[in-house]
Amino acid sequence: MRKLADDKIRVFFFESCFDGTVGGSHLCMYNLIKNMDKRKFEFTTGFYENNRFAEKYNAIGIDVEILQRCLVRIGNVFSRKIRNWYSSEYKFKKYLSEYFREKQFHIIVINNSIWPTLSFAQVCKRENIPLIVYERGLASYDKKHITASSDISLSIPISNFIKKNLLKHQFRTPEIERIYDGIDPTNYKVSRSQSEIKKAFNHPSDSRVVGIIGNVRPWKGQDYFINAFKELSAQYQNLYGLIVGSWGKDENGFHKMLLENIQKSGLENRLIFLGYREDIPEILSILDVFVHASVKAEPFGMVLLEAMAAGTPIVATNVGGPVEILNNGECGILVPQKNSHAIARACTRYLDDPKFKKKSVDKAYTRLINNFHINGTIENTSALFEKVYNDRYLT
């Protein structure tokens, strides 16, 4: 398959997450596709299940394919294994092969990891289609994943922290290139006043607000944020808190526990759950402090970039991507994991020292422009996609 001079590079970009939540990886994928040069690339997006972003792609003229992968769990152990293999492996790979041929994709891109998408690697090898895989997490890869990595044309870790993990596991991908996710800071300028936004949350106009944004999961540390808020609420009578993020059915118990903690403390009118929100720029604009409380290493941390763009000071745990993004604490306060008191003390420093707050915010914004602007991400990504295409079809 050769690309004619007036053709576009046809890309199938697939989000492999299927846990029922919508998070940073979806936003990063959307930002890429929305901003890539449509004179060069023609995108089709794919998911295992419908979600909010499918509508967003349709709104900008991008086709969406929902891949139906049915797992069968009936019968005895042997029967179940056979049925599962036939449904999730044989039939699914057959479907993928036929779909890729029909659409004549030049490149397949997996948005999250090789870990849950071995079928794609096998099909792409069989169909001789280049496969690009983003690695957005710190997976513990099995031998089968390492073996399959040799069939990937390009691995893209989104941080140096993740790249080190790939090298540690001896990934066999011919090329491993780190590309930071990026955002457009102009998207984080809001038109409504802080008073208007606070009023929508029943906060007084003179209130101070701290918040945490991210899918509600135990490792994201919302429980430590709540305990830090409890400590802060005694010191600042006009302090309010926001917990933003969705949760899947597996996290219902954790969410219930968090709610009970808030209610037992009598803070249900000052600390509220908002669930998934589209208005993140407005929420960030009213935060006096943004807290990122992950209790294990965050691979990157897209929401930190959003806070930097919005001019919101950051408190983050000192492992993984946040250390890299915040330049070892130069652009925000880093605190130990699982330490509510340290979070509270860091918030107090911002709340009590406007000069320190401004200095931290200014450094963070400069770092964002220099290292995490969407223009740089698009430029680097486009160059690599074209290189993979050229290496396969034009040499």
C-alpha positions as CSV (number, residue, x, y, z in Angstrom):
1,M,0.0,0.0,0.0
2,R,1.6,3.2,-1.2
3,K,0.3,6.7,-0.4
4,L,-0.4,8.8,-3.5
5,A,0.8,12.4,-3.4
6,D,-2.7,13.8,-2.7
7,D,-3.7,11.1,-0.2
8,K,-3.8,11.5,3.5
9,I,-2.2,9.1,6.1
10,R,-5.2,7.1,7.4
11,V,-4.9,6.5,11.2
12,F,-7.1,4.4,13.4
13,F,-6.6,5.8,17.0
14,F,-7.9,3.4,19.6
15,E,-8.5,4.1,23.3
16,S,-8.0,0.8,25.1
17,C,-9.4,1.8,28.5
18,F,-12.5,-0.2,29.4
19,D,-13.1,0.3,33.1
20,G,-16.1,2.6,32.7
21,T,-14.3,5.9,33.6
22,V,-13.3,8.8,31.4
23,G,-10.0,10.5,32.3
24,G,-6.8,12.1,31.2
25,S,-5.9,9.6,28.5
26,H,-9.2,10.4,26.7
27,L,-8.5,14.1,26.9
28,C,-4.9,13.7,25.6
29,M,-6.1,11.6,22.7
30,Y,-8.8,14.1,21.9
31,N,-6.4,17.1,22.0
32,L,-4.0,15.3,19.6
33,I,-6.6,14.4,17.1
34,K,-8.4,17.7,17.2
35,N,-5.1,19.6,16.6
36,M,-3.3,17.4,14.1
37,D,-3.1,18.6,10.5
38,K,-6.1,17.3,8.7
39,R,-4.4,18.0,5.4
40,K,-1.9,15.2,6.3
41,F,-3.9,12.9,8.5
42,E,-7.4,11.3,8.4
43,F,-8.4,9.9,11.7
44,T,-10.9,7.3,12.8
45,T,-11.3,6.9,16.6
46,G,-12.2,3.7,18.4
47,F,-13.4,2.6,21.8
48,Y,-14.6,-0.6,23.5
49,E,-17.7,1.2,24.7
50,N,-19.5,4.4,24.1
51,N,-18.6,7.5,26.2
52,R,-18.7,11.2,26.3
53,F,-15.8,11.7,24.0
54,A,-17.5,9.8,21.1
55,E,-19.9,12.7,20.9
56,K,-17.0,15.2,21.0
57,Y,-15.3,13.5,18.0
58,N,-18.5,13.4,16.0
59,A,-18.9,17.1,16.7
60,I,-15.6,17.8,15.0
61,G,-16.2,15.4,12.1
62,I,-14.2,12.4,13.2
63,D,-15.6,9.0,12.7
64,V,-16.0,6.7,15.8
65,E,-16.0,2.9,15.8
66,I,-17.2,1.0,18.9
67,L,-15.4,-2.3,18.9
68,Q,-17.6,-5.1,20.3
69,R,-15.5,-7.5,22.3
70,C,-17.7,-10.0,24.1
71,L,-16.2,-12.2,26.8
72,V,-18.1,-15.4,27.6
73,R,-18.1,-16.6,31.2
74,I,-20.3,-19.8,31.2
75,G,-19.8,-23.5,31.6
76,N,-17.0,-25.4,33.3
77,V,-13.4,-24.1,33.4
78,F,-12.3,-25.8,30.2
79,S,-15.5,-24.9,28.3
80,R,-15.2,-21.3,29.6
81,K,-11.6,-21.0,28.4
82,I,-12.5,-22.3,24.9
83,R,-15.5,-20.0,24.6
84,N,-13.6,-17.0,25.8
85,W,-10.7,-17.8,23.5
86,Y,-13.1,-18.1,20.5
87,S,-15.0,-14.9,21.3
88,S,-12.3,-12.6,22.6
89,E,-9.4,-13.9,20.5
90,Y,-10.3,-15.7,17.3
91,K,-13.5,-13.8,16.4
92,F,-12.1,-10.5,17.6
93,K,-8.9,-10.8,15.7
94,K,-10.8,-11.9,12.6
95,Y,-13.0,-8.8,13.0
96,L,-10.1,-6.5,13.4
97,S,-8.3,-7.9,10.3
98,E,-11.4,-7.4,8.2
99,Y,-12.1,-3.9,9.6
100,F,-8.5,-2.8,9.0
101,R,-8.5,-4.1,5.4
102,E,-11.9,-2.5,4.7
103,K,-10.8,0.9,5.9
104,Q,-7.2,0.6,4.5
105,F,-5.6,2.2,7.5
106,H,-1.9,3.1,7.1
107,I,-1.2,3.2,10.9
108,I,-2.9,1.8,14.0
109,V,-2.3,3.8,17.2
110,I,-3.2,2.5,20.7
111,N,-3.7,5.2,23.2
112,N,-3.0,3.5,26.5
113,S,-0.7,0.5,26.5
114,I,0.3,-2.8,24.9
115,W,-0.8,-4.4,28.1
116,P,-4.6,-4.9,27.3
117,T,-4.2,-4.9,23.5
118,L,-2.1,-7.9,22.4
119,S,-4.7,-8.8,19.8
120,F,-3.9,-5.5,18.0
121,A,-0.2,-6.3,17.9
122,Q,-0.9,-9.8,16.4
123,V,-3.3,-8.5,13.8
124,C,-1.0,-5.6,12.8
125,K,1.9,-8.0,12.4
126,R,-0.3,-10.3,10.2
127,E,-1.6,-7.4,8.1
128,N,1.8,-5.7,7.9
129,I,0.4,-2.4,9.3
130,P,2.6,-0.2,11.5
131,L,1.5,-0.1,15.2
132,I,2.2,2.8,17.5
133,V,1.5,2.4,21.2
134,Y,1.3,5.1,23.8
135,E,2.5,4.0,27.2
136,R,0.7,6.1,29.8
137,G,1.1,4.0,32.9
138,L,3.6,2.0,35.0
139,A,2.6,-1.5,34.1
140,S,4.3,-4.7,35.3
141,Y,4.7,-6.3,31.9
142,D,4.6,-10.0,31.5
143,K,6.9,-12.0,29.1
144,K,4.1,-12.0,26.5
145,H,4.0,-8.2,26.5
146,I,7.8,-7.9,26.1
147,T,7.7,-10.4,23.3
148,A,4.8,-8.5,21.6
149,S,6.7,-5.2,22.0
150,S,9.1,-6.3,19.2
151,D,6.1,-6.1,16.8
152,I,5.5,-2.4,17.7
153,S,6.9,0.1,15.3
154,L,7.0,2.9,17.9
155,S,6.4,3.1,21.6
156,I,5.6,6.6,23.0
157,P,6.0,6.9,26.8
158,I,4.5,10.2,28.0
159,S,7.2,10.9,30.6
160,N,10.8,10.0,31.3
161,F,9.5,8.2,34.3
162,I,7.5,5.8,32.1
163,K,10.4,5.5,29.6
164,K,12.7,4.2,32.4
165,N,10.1,1.6,33.2
166,L,10.0,0.4,29.6
167,L,13.8,0.1,29.5
168,K,13.8,-1.6,32.9
169,H,11.4,-4.3,31.4
170,Q,13.7,-4.5,28.3
171,F,11.0,-3.5,25.8
172,R,12.0,-4.6,22.3
173,T,10.3,-1.8,20.3
174,P,12.8,-0.6,17.7
175,E,12.0,3.0,18.6
176,I,11.0,4.4,22.0
177,E,10.4,8.2,22.0
178,R,9.2,10.2,24.9
179,I,6.6,12.8,24.0
180,Y,5.1,15.0,26.7
181,D,1.4,15.5,26.5
182,G,0.6,19.2,26.0
183,I,-2.3,21.6,26.3
184,D,-3.3,24.9,24.9
185,P,-3.2,27.4,27.8
186,T,-5.6,29.8,26.1
187,N,-8.4,27.2,26.7
188,Y,-8.0,27.9,30.4
189,K,-9.0,31.5,30.3
190,V,-12.5,31.9,31.7
191,S,-15.1,34.7,31.1
192,R,-17.2,34.3,34.2
193,S,-16.1,36.0,37.4
194,Q,-15.0,34.0,40.4
195,S,-18.1,35.2,42.3
196,E,-20.4,33.8,39.6
197,I,-18.7,30.5,39.6
198,K,-18.7,30.2,43.4
199,K,-22.3,31.1,43.5
200,A,-23.1,28.1,41.3
201,F,-21.6,25.9,44.0
202,N,-23.3,27.8,46.9
203,H,-19.9,29.2,48.0
204,P,-19.8,32.7,49.4
205,S,-18.0,35.2,47.1
206,D,-15.3,35.8,49.7
207,S,-14.7,32.0,50.3
208,R,-11.4,30.3,49.7
209,V,-11.4,27.0,47.9
210,V,-9.1,24.0,47.6
211,G,-9.8,21.1,45.3
212,I,-8.7,17.7,44.0
213,I,-9.4,16.6,40.4
214,G,-9.1,13.0,39.1
215,N,-10.9,9.7,38.9
216,V,-12.1,8.7,42.3
217,R,-9.9,5.7,43.2
218,P,-8.0,4.6,46.3
219,W,-4.6,5.3,44.7
220,K,-5.6,8.8,43.8
221,G,-5.6,9.8,47.4
222,Q,-9.0,11.5,47.9
223,D,-9.1,10.2,51.4
224,Y,-5.9,12.0,52.3
225,F,-7.2,15.2,50.7
226,I,-10.4,14.9,52.8
227,N,-8.3,14.5,56.0
228,A,-6.2,17.5,55.1
229,F,-9.3,19.5,54.5
230,K,-10.6,18.6,57.9
231,E,-7.4,19.9,59.4
232,L,-7.6,23.1,57.3
233,S,-11.3,23.7,58.0
234,A,-10.6,24.4,61.6
235,Q,-8.1,27.1,60.7
236,Y,-10.0,28.7,57.9
237,Q,-13.7,29.2,58.6
238,N,-14.3,30.4,55.0
239,L,-12.6,27.5,53.4
240,Y,-14.5,25.2,51.0
241,G,-13.5,22.1,49.1
242,L,-14.3,20.4,45.8
243,I,-13.7,16.8,44.8
244,V,-13.9,16.4,41.0
245,G,-13.8,13.2,39.1
246,S,-15.8,10.1,38.1
247,W,-15.8,6.6,39.5
248,G,-16.6,3.2,38.2
249,K,-18.7,0.5,39.9
250,D,-15.5,-1.0,41.4
251,E,-15.0,2.2,43.3
252,N,-18.5,2.5,44.7
253,G,-17.3,1.3,48.1
254,F,-14.4,3.7,48.2
255,H,-16.7,6.6,47.3
256,K,-19.2,5.6,50.0
257,M,-16.4,5.5,52.5
258,L,-15.3,9.0,51.5
259,L,-18.8,10.4,51.8
260,E,-19.2,8.9,55.3
261,N,-15.9,10.4,56.4
262,I,-17.2,13.9,55.3
263,Q,-20.6,13.5,56.9
264,K,-19.2,12.3,60.2
265,S,-17.0,15.4,60.3
266,G,-20.0,17.6,59.7
267,L,-18.4,19.1,56.5
268,E,-21.0,18.0,53.9
269,N,-21.9,21.7,53.2
270,R,-18.3,22.7,52.8
271,L,-16.7,19.8,51.0
272,I,-18.6,18.3,48.0
273,F,-18.3,15.8,45.2
274,L,-18.9,17.1,41.7
275,G,-18.4,13.9,39.7
276,Y,-17.1,14.2,36.1
277,R,-17.1,17.8,34.9
278,E,-16.5,19.5,31.5
279,D,-15.9,22.9,33.1
280,I,-12.5,22.2,34.5
281,P,-11.1,25.7,33.5
282,E,-13.8,27.4,35.6
283,I,-13.3,25.1,38.6
284,L,-9.5,25.7,38.5
285,S,-10.1,29.5,38.3
286,I,-11.7,29.5,41.8
287,L,-9.2,27.2,43.5
288,D,-6.7,28.8,45.8
289,V,-4.9,25.5,45.8
290,F,-5.0,22.4,43.6
291,V,-4.0,19.2,45.4
292,H,-2.7,16.1,43.6
293,A,-2.6,13.4,46.4
294,S,-1.8,10.1,44.6
295,V,-0.5,7.5,47.0
296,K,1.5,5.7,44.4
297,A,3.6,7.0,41.5
298,E,1.5,9.0,39.0
299,P,2.9,8.2,35.5
300,F,2.4,11.8,34.3
301,G,-0.5,13.9,35.6
302,M,-2.3,15.8,32.8
303,V,-4.4,17.7,35.4
304,L,-1.2,19.3,36.7
305,L,-0.7,20.9,33.3
306,E,-4.3,22.2,33.5
307,A,-3.7,23.8,36.9
308,M,-0.4,25.4,35.6
309,A,-2.4,26.8,32.6
310,A,-5.1,28.2,34.9
311,G,-2.6,29.9,37.2
312,T,-3.6,27.7,40.2
313,P,-0.8,26.8,42.7
314,I,-0.1,23.1,43.1
315,V,0.5,20.7,46.0
316,A,1.5,17.2,44.7
317,T,2.9,14.0,46.1
318,N,6.6,13.6,45.4
319,V,6.7,10.5,43.2
320,G,6.5,9.9,39.5
321,G,5.3,12.3,36.9
322,P,4.5,15.3,39.2
323,V,8.2,15.5,40.2
324,E,9.1,15.7,36.5
325,I,6.3,18.2,35.6
326,L,7.0,20.5,38.6
327,N,10.8,20.4,38.0
328,N,11.6,18.8,41.4
329,G,9.4,21.2,43.3
330,E,10.5,24.4,41.7
331,C,7.0,25.0,40.2
332,G,4.9,23.7,43.1
333,I,5.1,22.1,46.5
334,L,5.9,18.4,46.7
335,V,4.8,16.5,49.8
336,P,5.3,12.9,51.0
337,Q,2.7,10.3,50.0
338,K,-0.1,9.3,52.5
339,N,0.5,12.4,54.6
340,S,-2.6,14.5,55.1
341,H,-0.8,16.8,57.6
342,A,1.9,17.6,55.0
343,I,-0.8,18.4,52.4
344,A,-2.5,20.8,54.9
345,R,0.8,22.6,55.8
346,A,1.6,23.0,52.1
347,C,-1.9,24.5,51.4
348,T,-1.4,26.8,54.4
349,R,1.8,28.2,52.8
350,Y,-0.1,29.2,49.7
351,L,-3.1,30.5,51.6
352,D,-1.0,32.7,54.0
353,D,1.8,33.9,51.6
354,P,0.5,35.6,48.4
355,K,4.0,36.5,47.2
356,F,5.1,32.9,47.4
357,K,2.0,31.8,45.7
358,K,2.5,34.2,42.8
359,K,6.2,33.2,42.4
360,S,5.2,29.5,42.2
361,V,2.4,30.1,39.7
362,D,4.6,32.3,37.5
363,K,7.4,29.6,37.4
364,A,4.8,26.9,36.6
365,Y,3.3,28.8,33.7
366,T,6.7,29.5,32.2
367,R,7.6,25.8,32.4
368,L,4.2,24.9,30.9
369,I,4.9,27.1,27.8
370,N,8.4,25.9,27.4
371,N,7.8,22.1,27.9
372,F,4.1,21.2,27.7
373,H,2.5,23.4,25.1
374,I,0.2,21.6,22.7
375,N,2.1,23.0,19.7
376,G,5.2,21.1,20.7
377,T,3.3,17.9,21.3
378,I,1.6,18.1,17.9
379,E,4.9,18.9,16.1
380,N,6.7,16.0,17.6
381,T,3.8,13.6,17.2
382,S,3.2,14.5,13.6
383,A,6.9,14.0,12.8
384,L,7.0,10.6,14.3
385,F,3.7,9.4,12.7
386,E,5.1,10.5,9.3
387,K,8.4,8.7,10.0
388,V,6.6,5.5,10.8
389,Y,4.5,5.8,7.7
390,N,7.5,6.6,5.5
391,D,9.6,3.7,6.9
392,R,6.9,1.2,6.1
393,Y,5.5,2.4,2.8
394,L,8.0,4.7,1.1
395,T,11.3,2.9,1.6
